[in-house]
């Protein structure tokens, strides 16, 4: 839930007691991929809005 709320990965890792963010990156890579896809769609929309204004 913290990842979906855009919490910092380093903070999440520390909060869960991990030595580094590697555990978070491996365990929740599917969520990170999903968030990246959403960011890509957002950027595509922004660029589309910029170059296809009426």
N, C-alpha and C positions, 0 to 999 in steps of 0.2 A: 504494500500500500504506500509505503514511503517513496518508492521509486515512481509510482504513478503520480504522486503529489509533488514530484520534482525535487525531492530531498537529495542533498549531496551524497554521492556514493561513499565518500570517505567518512562522512558523518554516520551513515547507516552501518558501515563496517565497524567503526569504533563502538557505536551503541550496542551492537550485537556481540562485541568482545573479540572480534577477529583481529589478528595481527596486521593484516593488510587487506586491500580491497579484492584480492584474487578470488577469495571464496565467494564474495558477492557476484563478481563478474561471471564466474563459472556456474554458480547455482541459479542465477536469475538472468542468464543470457537471453532467454526467450522473451523476457519482459523488456530488456534493453533493446532487442531487435524490434519489438513492437513499437516502442517509443521512438526509435529512430525512423521507422516507416511513417509514423504520424508527423514527425518533424519534416521529413522529406515532402509529404503531402502539403504541409503548411507552407514550406518554401516554394513549392510549385505554384500554389495558389497566389502567393505574394508576387512572384515573378509574372504570373499570368495577369494579375491585376495591373501591374506596372506597365506591361507592354501591350495590353489590349484594352486600354481605357478608351472611353467613347468621347 
